[in-house]
Amino acid sequence: MEVLLARKELNEKPKKVQVSKLIDELKESGEKIFYFDKENSHKDMMALVDAFEAEGFNVYFREIRYGLADDEYMYEVHSL
């Protein structure tokens, strides 16, 4: 499964990354905070959380609003 990482600039395209690569990063560091783009579906984000939990990580998931408009948000996943 692929997910989109959060963009660094509003006008650039988000970068795709494999969930297995994110899991490998977590196994190396043991703790990490990831930010994902708003173009990811909520269903994909829940599948990501399930994949992290299946590997034995505790996961905190939330939406972060950075503006007043409805479409100005990103997803944060903090894994321990």
Residue pairs with C-beta under 8 A, 6 or more apart in sequence:
1 18
1 19
1 44
1 47
1 48
1 51
2 16
2 17
2 18
2 19
3 16
3 17
3 19
3 22
3 36
3 40
3 44
3 45
3 48
4 14
4 15
4 16
4 17
4 36
4 37
4 39
4 40
5 14
5 15
5 16
5 17
5 34
5 35
5 36
5 37
6 14
6 35
6 36
6 37
6 74
6 75
7 13
7 14
7 37
14 37
14 39
19 48
19 51
22 34
22 48
22 52
23 51
23 52
23 55
25 32
26 32
26 52
26 55
26 57
26 79
27 55
30 80
31 79
31 80
32 78
32 79
33 76
33 77
33 78
33 79
34 76
34 77
34 78
34 79
35 64
35 74
35 75
35 76
35 77
36 45
36 48
36 74
36 75
36 76
36 77
37 74
37 75
38 71
38 73
38 74
38 75
40 75
45 61
45 75
45 77
48 77
49 59
49 61
49 77
52 59
52 77
52 79
53 59
57 79
57 80
58 79
58 80
59 77
59 78
59 79
59 80
60 76
60 77
60 78
60 79
61 75
61 76
61 77
61 78
62 75
62 76
63 73
63 74
63 75
63 76
64 73
64 74
64 75
64 76
65 72
65 73
66 72
66 73
66 74
